[in-house]
């Protein structure tokens, strides 16, 4: 699989949609030491190449690669608390 840096518009859209939001990991199929599926975390940043930096509840800080890693956006949860 060939990686391409997404355009600024895509990165800005990711920031608007995911920054500060809670997610739950489905899987990280290409990572040799992935975060455990089902782990929840908070998106802390979207970097210049579009990766989503996540502060995982288990203490890990491994980034997600949209289009490769799968996750669900958690509704009704913000920064670790239920709304």
LUMVEX-527875 format. One record per residue (C-alpha): x, y, z; residue number from 1; residue in one letter. Coordinates in pm, 1 decimal, decimal comma. Layout:
# LUMVEX-527875
[[X; Y; Z]; NUM; 'a']
...
END
This chain:
# LUMVEX-527875
[[0,0; 0,0; 0,0]; 1; 'x']
[[133,8; 337,3; -99,4]; 2; 'x']
[[86,7; 624,0; 145,4]; 3; 'x']
[[-13,9; 965,7; 15,4]; 4; 'x']
[[-26,4; 1283,7; 221,2]; 5; 'x']
[[-382,1; 1416,5; 208,8]; 6; 'x']
[[-453,4; 1773,7; 95,4]; 7; 'x']
[[-481,5; 2049,9; 358,2]; 8; 'x']
[[-860,5; 2053,4; 316,2]; 9; 'x']
[[-882,6; 1687,6; 425,7]; 10; 'x']
[[-654,6; 1749,4; 724,4]; 11; 'x']
[[-858,4; 2055,3; 828,0]; 12; 'x']
[[-1181,5; 1855,1; 796,4]; 13; 'x']
[[-1034,7; 1582,0; 1019,8]; 14; 'x']
[[-937,5; 1843,7; 1277,4]; 15; 'x']
[[-1287,9; 1990,9; 1276,7]; 16; 'x']
[[-1454,1; 1648,7; 1304,0]; 17; 'x']
[[-1227,4; 1458,6; 1545,1]; 18; 'x']
[[-1011,4; 1693,6; 1754,3]; 19; 'x']
[[-1102,5; 1651,0; 2122,9]; 20; 'x']
[[-1348,0; 1370,2; 2044,3]; 21; 'x']
[[-1361,7; 1026,5; 2206,4]; 22; 'x']
[[-1309,3; 718,8; 1990,1]; 23; 'x']
[[-1296,6; 342,0; 2031,4]; 24; 'x']
[[-1044,4; 134,7; 1838,4]; 25; 'x']
[[-1173,0; -144,6; 1614,2]; 26; 'x']
[[-829,4; -256,0; 1489,0]; 27; 'x']
[[-480,5; -156,2; 1375,9]; 28; 'x']
[[-408,5; -426,0; 1116,2]; 29; 'x']
[[-61,5; -310,0; 1009,8]; 30; 'x']
[[90,4; -217,3; 1347,3]; 31; 'x']
[[323,3; -480,3; 1501,1]; 32; 'x']
[[235,5; -356,1; 1853,3]; 33; 'x']
[[-121,0; -227,4; 1818,5]; 34; 'x']
[[-346,2; -78,4; 2080,6]; 35; 'x']
[[-591,1; -344,0; 2201,4]; 36; 'x']
[[-921,2; -345,1; 2007,8]; 37; 'x']
[[-1199,7; -189,8; 2214,2]; 38; 'x']
[[-964,7; 57,8; 2384,0]; 39; 'x']
[[-1105,8; 409,2; 2410,2]; 40; 'x']
[[-913,2; 733,1; 2378,1]; 41; 'x']
[[-924,3; 1105,1; 2304,6]; 42; 'x']
[[-798,6; 1256,9; 1978,1]; 43; 'x']
[[-543,7; 1520,7; 2082,6]; 44; 'x']
[[-414,6; 1636,6; 1743,0]; 45; 'x']
[[-414,2; 1575,5; 1369,0]; 46; 'x']
[[-59,6; 1604,9; 1236,9]; 47; 'x']
[[62,1; 1750,0; 906,6]; 48; 'x']
[[31,0; 1414,1; 727,4]; 49; 'x']
[[-322,2; 1349,4; 855,3]; 50; 'x']
[[-246,7; 1095,2; 1128,4]; 51; 'x']
[[-468,2; 1119,9; 1435,8]; 52; 'x']
[[-272,3; 1147,6; 1759,9]; 53; 'x']
[[-464,5; 970,9; 2036,7]; 54; 'x']
[[-424,3; 969,8; 2413,3]; 55; 'x']
[[-549,5; 615,9; 2484,8]; 56; 'x']
[[-715,5; 539,2; 2818,1]; 57; 'x']
[[-461,3; 259,6; 2878,0]; 58; 'x']
[[-173,5; 511,1; 2877,5]; 59; 'x']
[[-52,5; 455,1; 2521,1]; 60; 'x']
[[-19,1; 745,3; 2277,2]; 61; 'x']
[[-5,7; 560,1; 1944,9]; 62; 'x']
[[-146,3; 746,7; 1643,2]; 63; 'x']
[[-417,0; 623,3; 1407,0]; 64; 'x']
[[-380,8; 624,0; 1030,5]; 65; 'x']
[[-720,9; 701,2; 877,8]; 66; 'x']
[[-799,2; 462,8; 592,5]; 67; 'x']
[[-578,0; 191,9; 746,4]; 68; 'x']
[[-678,1; 172,5; 1112,8]; 69; 'x']
[[-1045,3; 133,7; 1202,3]; 70; 'x']
[[-1221,2; 314,0; 1486,2]; 71; 'x']
[[-1564,5; 434,3; 1594,2]; 72; 'x']
[[-1650,2; 785,0; 1706,0]; 73; 'x']
[[-1817,6; 767,5; 2047,5]; 74; 'x']
[[-2133,8; 972,2; 2075,0]; 75; 'x']
[[-2219,2; 1126,7; 2411,4]; 76; 'x']
[[-1864,4; 1100,9; 2545,5]; 77; 'x']
[[-1626,4; 1394,8; 2563,8]; 78; 'x']
[[-1280,8; 1385,0; 2724,2]; 79; 'x']
[[-1353,1; 1069,7; 2921,0]; 80; 'x']
[[-1684,1; 1171,2; 3075,4]; 81; 'x']
[[-2035,7; 1078,7; 2971,0]; 82; 'x']
[[-2249,3; 1372,7; 2863,7]; 83; 'x']
END
